[in-house]
């Protein structure tokens, strides 16, 4: 693993996750009560012994840069590092990153001098637990130029993803981004070709996960070609001249790049037998160490929920919800099927804005709501949705993908209903 250098892409504007990305980049969005999305790929790397990691950042990157710098301070006596490479103007380019490949191309001036035989390229906003050793070993054994992590998907999911076509030996022969249902019917035999794939009947297509391993020469060569995106341009152009293989991954993986996907990924953490959880005995997910007290709860009814540390819960009801760090829930509140991202600080009631205390006020009702950090929800507020309204804007709240979202630092006044 010392021959591998990892590049984690910080993503673009994150418009599909707005308003959670109004003040932060996608990888900096909190998840699971106490983590951030960037913790997932970095933790997977550290468990595989990959300790040379660059995080490429651009939009709203301040909180992400701060989190990486404060969290991942590796042993000073090793050559390992987790370092941010921010977009910058150079004599060669004055433009922002235009896509995934363009970001790596512009950052190459910083990492090309490192002694690395292979490059692992990851997204910073996916949820999964993968052994990268197996992925890299298979890349080396096949003597591949490019290996792409992929997984079987249903026809319904295939229309929203990049789908591979295979030749008879099982090598990738084609790639199509978000094909239509009619096109999928034509692609089915080629998509499932290759005796070693053994795809399940309900998942006859193989989709890219946006995880790539490049041999050194292959990456530097492809970056010299035109194209700003790996999935749409660089990979399809390389199929005729380079050896491109798929690494089939059958575990849980989710792209949480939309409000609905983010909400579902959090809510499933509260369920028994969830396909992903943070309780793994050997591969924990790392995050910023905090010195918070244990949660204190008074006469609460809590079921099927995750309660993070540092919370203060007065008599309330919480069901099927994720409650983030330092959350204060006042008496009489009822929270169901909701995701509370918590707070960055504590405050006294006398310090509150407009006498609305940081957190969830008295007799508040929340159902299918995401409450971002440092929000203040006044007494008696009722935010409830059945998902029928896809998008709407209110005073201190939004509806996106049928989910109510209270933005970071927002104030929802008493009497508000949605």
Number of C-alpha atoms within 10 A of each C-alpha: 17 14 13 23 23 23 26 24 24 29 22 16 16 21 15 16 21 19 20 25 20 15 17 20 29 32 29 27 21 21 24 25 22 20 20 22 23 29 25 24 22 26 20 21 23 17 17 16 15 22 22 22 22 22 22 25 25 21 20 19 22 14 15 25 20 12 17 20 14 12 15 17 12 13 10 8 6 8 10 17 16 19 17 20 21 19 18 14 11 9 5 7 10 10 11 15 24 13 18 24 25 18 24 24 18 22 19 14 9 11 16 13 8 11 12 17 14 24 20 22 22 22 24 26 27 22 22 16 21 21 13 20 16 12 21 20 12 16 23 16 8 13 14 19 21 25 25 24 19 24 21 25 21 15 19 12 14 23 20 13 18 21 25 23 22 20 14 12 10 18 18 24 19 19 22 19 16 16 18 14 13 9 12 20 12 10 17 14 14 19 24 24 21 18 10 10 14 12 19 12 9 10 16 18 28 27 28 23 23 18 17 24 29 23 20 19 11 18 20 15 10 19 18 9 12 12 19 19 16 20 21 17 15 19 21 17 18 20 17 12 8 14 17 24 24 25 21 20 16 12 12 13 17 15 16 21 18 18 23 15 15 22 20 15 21 25 22 19 22 21 16 9 9 12 13 19 20 13 9 10 6 7 16 15 20 18 20 14 9 11 7 12 11 12 16 12 15 11 11 15 12 17 13 17 21 22 23 20 21 21 23 18 23 18 17 21 19 25 18 23 29 30 26 27 26 29 29 24 28 21 20 18 25 21 28 22 21 25 30 29 27 28 21 10 11 15 9 8 11 10 12 12 11 11 11 21 24 29 24 29 22 20 19 24 21 24 21 23 26 27 28 24 25 22 25 28 27 25 23 19 22 21 21 17 17 10 14 9 13 12 13 14 12 14 13 18 22 21 22 21 20 19 25 30 27 27 24 22 15 18 22 24 17 15 11 18 14 16
